[in-house]
Amino acid sequence: MAGRAFALHGARDATRRERARDTLNTCGLEGDLWPEVEASVLSSTVLSATVGAGLFAPLYPFTLTTPEIARFLSHRQIWAEIVRQGLDYGLIFDEDAALDPQIFARARDLARDHIDDLGYIAFQPQAVRGPARVIDTNGGCVLCLPVVNAPRSPVQMVGQDAAAHLLHLTEIFDRPVEFLIQSHWHTHLRAGAVYPSGVSRIMQGSGHTSLAAAWPRYLYRRAARHAARDSAAPLTGGLL
């Protein structure tokens, strides 16, 4: 299978670029350093052309921040590159990813063996909570299908068909990329998750953690669980 790694990094930050280079050197796959879209230079024209509101239910309760928009656009660029190069899959590393090479190698091989079927697999830094269907294991690493996908992962494997599908679906988006991937009732793509994955996060983003955000966050998660139960996405994973 033809796969390639893409390590996101801040284009103007030498430290972050070297950290991304270290990730490429330890991931076991040939790849490229990929400069992130810079949030600070996003124009109002770009923002209005790419960001919508209330595109599908449940409605995302928060306004997208410019870093969230920039991250989504960075991932879309790599999805497009996977399609352009005709890769079987791409392995995407966010800049906050750190790897344990031995565990990651087992998780990577497990994901690669199933990427044709699942299309999108997240390498989780923590155990998946809630109901999930076990697909396969490798050396202690477990690949599963969560009912509602696990929260943000700094590493994802994306197959070519899934990349093309997501590109078409997200010309306009209304929530962070990880919440879009969770929404398999909308995307009709039921993604897999692997843990332990040998992946951890260097930086822990604060997200919407204020007390004022707690109630809308709870309501959104509850609505997402209801939507997931009625999802038409394949119970066996992958694209409809």
N, C-alpha and C positions, 0 to 999 in steps of 0.2 A: 504493500500500500504506500502511496505517495503522501507523506505528511510533512508539514513544516511548522516550526515554532515562530511565534511573533511576540516579542517582549516590549511592552509599552514602557515609555519613559518620558520624563520631562525634557524637552529638547534643549532648554537653556541651563539645565542643571547637570553638571559633570558627575556629581556623586550619584544621582539617580540613574544616569546613563551607565555608569560602571556597575551599579547594582544589577541593572537589567542585563548587562553583558555577562555577569557572573551567573545569572539565572540561565541564560542560553548555554553557557559552558557546562552546566551541570544537569540539564534537562534530558540529555541523551538523544537530542534531535537537532538536525541542522536548522538554522533559522536566521531571523533578521531582527535588529533593533528597530522599533517602530515609534517614531515621535508621536506623543499624544497630541490631540487637538487641544490648543491652549484656550482655556476658558476666558482669559483676559482679553483675547482678541476677537471673540465672537461678536459679530455685528448684529444690530437689531434686525437687519434684513434676513440674516441666517436664522436667527432665533424665531422670527415670525414664520419663516418658511418650513421649519422642521418641527416646531412644538405646537401641538394641539391641546385641547382640553376635553375631557369626558369622551374619549374615543370608544370605550367599551366599559362594561360593568364588571366588578364594582368600580366606581369612580375612584381614582387615586386622590386621597384627601389633601395632598400637599402640592404646593407650587414647585416645579422643578428648579433646582439651583443651577447656575451656570456650570459648576464643576460636574454635576450629574449629566447635563446636556453634552458637555465636552466628552465625557467618558462614553456616552452612548454613541456619539459620532465617531469616536476612535474605534469602537467595536464594529460599527458599520463599515468603516474603511477596511478593516481586516476581513470581514465577511466578503466584501467585494473582491479582495485580493485572493481569497481562497477560490472563489469562482473564476476569477481572471486566470489564475495559474492552473486551473483544472485539478486542484489537489483533492485527494480523497478526504483529507481532514486538515484542519489547522489547530494548533495548540496555542492558546492565547494566554499570556501572562500579564496581569495588571502589575503596576509598578510596586505594589505593596506585597507581592508574593515572595515567600522564602521557602526553600526546598530542603527536605531531608532526602538526599539522592537515592538511598537504598529503598526506602519506602515508596518514594515517588516513582521509581522505575517499575515497581510491581503494579502500582495504581495506573501508570501510563499504559503498560502492556494490557492490563485488564480492560481499560477504556478503549484502546485501539481495536481489541478483538470484537467489540460490540458497537463501534461507532457507525457502521453501516446500518444497523438496525435501529439504533436510538437517535442518531443525528446530532444530539447535543448532550454532553456529559460534564457535570460540574465536579471539580475536585474540592471536596469540602474540608475546611479547616477544623470543623467540629462535627460531632455525630448528628445525623439527621433525626429530628424529632417527629413524632407522629407516625401514622401508619405508612408503611412502605413495603413494596414487593421486592424480594431479593432475586436478582438476575443471575449473578455469578460471583465467585470469589477467586482470589489469587494471593497466596502467601499472607493471609490475614486481612487483605483489603477486600471490602465488600461493595459490589455494585448493586444499587437498588433503584427502584422507581418510587419516589415519594408521592403520596396523594396530592399534597401541595408542596412544591419544590422547596428545598432548603434555602435559607437566605443567602446573601451575597457570598460568592466564592471568588478568590483572586485568580483562579486558573480554570479554563474551560477548554474542552475539545469539541470542535464543531465540524460536522461533515459537510461536504459540498452541497448536497440537496437542502440541508437545513439552512446553510448560509444563504443560498439563493432565495429560499422561502422567507427567511427573516428580513432580508434586504427588501423584498417586494412589500412585505407587511409593514415596514417601519419607515416609509418615506416621511410620514409624520408620526410622532410618538408623544405620549402624555405621561410617562412614568419612567423611573430609572430602568436600565436594561435588565437587572436581575428580577424586577417585578414583572416586566414583560415576559421573561422566560418562565416565570412561575405560572403565568396565566394561560395554561394549556387549553382551557375552554375557549379561549380567543385565538391562540396561535395554531391550535390543532397539532402541536408538537409537544409530546410528553417527554421531558428531558430526564436523563438518569443522573445519579449522584454516586460518587465513590468516596468511602471513608473506611479506615484511615487512608489518607492520600499522600502523606509526606509533605503537605502544604500547610503553611501557616501565614498569618498576616503580620507584616512588620508594623504597619500603622493601623490603628483601630479608629475608623471614622466615627464621629459622634452621631451623624444622622439626625433624625428628628426625635430627640430624646427629652425634650422639655415636658413638664407636667401638662402643659396645654396641649401637647401633641399626643399624650397617652391615650385619650379617649378616641379620637379619630383613628389612631393606629389600631386600637383594639377592634373598632367597628369594621375597619377595612379587612383585617385578618379574618374576622368571623365571616364576613361576606365572601371572602376568597375561598374559605373552606366549603361554604355552601355551593359556590360556583364549581369548585373542583369535583364535587360529588356528581354533578350533572354533566360533566365534560364529555364531549364527543371524541376527544383525543384517544388514540388506541391504548387500551389497558396494558398491552404488551410493550408500549413505548414507541418512540419515533413519531413520524408524520402520519397524519390521516390519509 
